[in-house]
Amino acid sequence: MSGKLEVVRAGALTTIQDLGRFGHAGLGVPRSGALDQPAHRLANRLVGNSADAATLETTLTGVAVRTTQAVTVAVTGAPAPVRIDDRPAAWASAVHVPAGAVLDVGAATSGLRSYVAFSGGIAVAPVLGSRSTDLLSCLGPAPLRDGDNLPLGEPLGHSIHTDMALWEAPPQELVLPVLLGPRDDWFTAAALRTLGAARFAVSSHSNRIALRMNGPVLERAVHGELASEGMVLGGIQVPPDGKPVVFLADCPTTGGYPVIGVVPESRLAAAAQATPGLPVRFVPMRRPRLSLSGRSGR
């Protein structure tokens, strides 16, 4: 018989996330899914789940849940104190939680988001093929509230016990490579130099939709209107205030402000752990041009 989780303390913002909701951009549905995918995958692997099992994604202040049956748990992502019925437990390791015990994941000591995996995964009903909470379109389960009850799935694999789990620590400075385009020609040469030379900082208005920046303004060379275009994960859109916005998993699928460049998806996991005020540096790169032979030109 599958167990349940009772939410004792929901935390500042705790959502249910898996690998995301693919194939529905044409309907205006974002991908969503865990912002720090490596941390999500590691937590699932430690407890014996497949990578697409749903985990809890906490924000800054953690979460506390009570289990109705014994379960194996792993906490990864932003380092945080882990306690089981007020007894310290290991972080980034598979730990046993007895039936009726309270698992308490405390406030992050660095970074922003922790990931909590339970053997069997969180078995809420999928919506459009995913169990992820989407804060933009409000699809999937709502963010956790105190007193919520969440179903657990049946464990399918065996947990991994290890003395060391390799992970990338939350950054002290967020360095993001940028593939320029498609609308970099809408900005002045000075703006492109500023993008690569200036230091920005993460705004407190950032969320799962976008990483917003404080810092210098990027001046536009073209001041006309731009028809709405398709938007991609990692796109850097520049609204009228000139402050770049890096789109994350819950971003809209279309947008009407020019995109000066795109951060490769593989480099966005660090952005998930970027706290307000963290220094940000962009490293612009132009896409290689192809010759008629199909080889990169110089």
N, C-alpha and C positions, 0 to 999 in steps of 0.2 A: 504493500500500500504506500503510495507517495505521501510525503510529508508536506508541511507548509512552513512558511516563515511569517511570524507576526512582527510588524514594524514597531519597535519600541521608541526609537528616535530616528526621525526621517532625515535629519541634517538639513543643511542650507539648500541643497538641490541634489537629490539622488534619483537617478533614472535607470530604467532597464535598457540594456543595450546588447546587441549582437554585432555581426559583421556588417549589417546594413540592409537597406531596402533597394534592391537593384532593378533597373529596367522600367522605371515608371516616370522618368523625367519628362516624357512627352505629355504626361497627365499633370505636370506641375508638382510632382512629389519628390522631395529631396531624398538623397541616399540615406542620411542619418547614420546610425551605428556608432560604435565606440570611437571617441576621438583619438585615444592612444591605443591604436590597434595592437602593437607589440605587447603592451601590458595586459590587454584583454586576452590575447592568445596565450600568454604565459600563465595567467591565472587559471584558465581552462585546462591547459596541459598539466599543470601541477595536480589538479583534482581528478584527472582522467576523463575530462570531457572532450568532445570535438570542438574545433575552433569556433564553430557557429553557435555554440550554446550561449544562452543569455546570461549576462552578469549584471551586477549592480555597479553603476558609475557614480561615485560620490564626488562632491565638490567642496573642497576646503575643510569642512567640519565633520566629515565621516558619516557613519550610520550605526545604529544598533538594532539587531533583530534577535528574536527568540525562535528556536527551532522546535518543531513538534516531534522530530525523530532525529536520531544520530545522523550526522552529515560530515563530510570532509570539506574543508574550506581553505581557500588561499586568497591572500590580499596582496596585490601588486600595484604598480603605478607610483603615485606619490607616496613616499614613505610616511607611515603613520603608526602610532602605538596600537597594538591589537590585544584585546583582553577577552577572556572567556570566563564569565561569572567572576569578574574582577581579578582573575589571575592572568599574568602576562603570557602572551602566546607569540609564536614566531611570525614575522612578516616575510612575504615572498617564499613561503613554504607551505606544504600541505599539513593542515592541523585537524585534529578530530574534535568535533563539537558534540557533546552528549545531548540526548533528547531533553528538551526543556531548558537548556542552558542559553544564556544571552551572549551573543558575539557582539562586541563593541569595537568598532574601528574609530579611533579618535581623529583629532584634527591633523591635517598634513603638516609634517615638520619641514618639508620643502616641496615645491611643486604645488599642484592644484587638485588633480583628480586621481583617486584611488579606484581600483577595480576589485570587486569581491566576487569570486566564483564559488559555487556550491556544487558538489557532486550531483549529477543529474541535470544541472542547469535550472533556471527559473522558467517554469512551464506555463507562462501566460499565453493566451491565444494569439497566434501570429496575425498580423494585418498586412495584406499584400506581400506575404512571404517573409515577414520579419517581425520580431518581437520588440524592436527598438522603439523607444520614445522619440518622437519627432516634435521638437518644441515650436517649429515654424508652422507646420500644417496641422499640428495637434492630432496626428495619427499615432496609433499604438497606445500602450498604457500611460496613464497620467503619471507625473512625478510622484514619488512616494510621499505619503502622509502618515503621521502617527496613527497606529491602530490598523493599518492596512494588513491584509493577509495575502500572501503570494504562494502559489503552488510550486512544488518542486518536482522535477522529472525523475525518472528512474535512472540510477547510475548505470553507465554502460561500460566504463573502463576502470582501470586501477590507478590510484593516485601515485605520484612520483615523489619519492623521498630523496632529497638531495641536500648536501651540506652547503651548496652555493648555487644561486640562480643568477645568471648574467643579466644585467639590465643597465640601461643608460640613465644616469642620474638626471634629475631635472636641471635645465641649463641655468647658468649664472648670467649668460647673455644668449639671446636667441638669434642665431645666424641662419638666414633663410636665402637659399639660392633662388634666383628669379629668371625664368625664361621670358624675355621681353616679348610683348605683343599680346593680343593682336592689335591693340590700339595705342601702342607707344608713340605713334606718329601724331597723336592728338596732344602731345605734351612738348614743351619747349626743351631745347638741349640742356638748359640749366636745370630743369626738373629732373631729367634723366641723370644728370650728374649728382643732384641732391639725393635721389633715391639710393645711389650707390655709396655716397660719401657721408651722408648725415647719420646721426643716431636718433632713432625713434624710441618710444617707450610704450608698453602695453597699457591701454586705457582700462579704467575700471568698468567701462560700459561694454567690455567684451563678454561674449557668451558662446554657446554652442553653434550659433549661426555664423559669427565672425569674430576675428581678432582685430579690434580697433586700435588705432595708433594715436598717440600724442606726439607732436613734433612739428617739423617744418612743413610748409604747404608745397604741394607739387603743382606748378603753374601750367595751365593748359595753353596750347597753341591754337587749338580749334575750340571755339566757344558755341558752336551750334548744338542742336539737339541730336541725340543718337537714338535710333530706333532700338527697341528692346532686342537683345541678343541672348543666345544660350549662354548659361553660366556653368562653370566647372569648379569642382573642389580645388582649392588653392588659388583661385583667381584673385588678383589684387585689383579691386575696383576703387576708383577715386571719385567720391561724391563732390558736390559743389564746394564744400569747405576745403578741398585739397588735401585732406588727411587720408592716407591709404587704409583700406579695409581688406584683410585677408579672409576669404570665405572658408568656412569649416563645414563639418558634415551636415548641419541642418540648414545650409544656405539655400536661397531660392534657386530655381532652375533657369530663370531669365533675369535680366537686369538691363537698365537703360543708361547707366553711367559707364564711361570708358574703362576698359581693363588694360592697365599698363603692362601687366605681366602675370605669370602664373608660377606659383611655388610647386615643385614636383610633389606628388602625393606622398612619396616615400620620406619626405622631410617634414611632414606635418605633425608627426607624433610629438615632437618637442613642443610644438605650439599648444598642444593640449595641456601641457604642464606650465604654461607661461602665466605667472601671477601679475596682477596690476603693478605697474612701475618697472617691470623687467626691461632692461635695455634690449633693443632690437636693431639688427644690422641686416640690410638687404645686399645681396651680391648679384647684380644683374649679369646675365649671360645672353648673348644673341644666339638664336638657333642657327646651326650650320646650313649654308646654302648648298643645294644639290646641283651638280653639273648635269649636262645632258646624259652622261654615262651613268648617272645614279650615284656617283661618288661625291663625298663632301668636297666642296671647293674651298680654296684657301683665300 
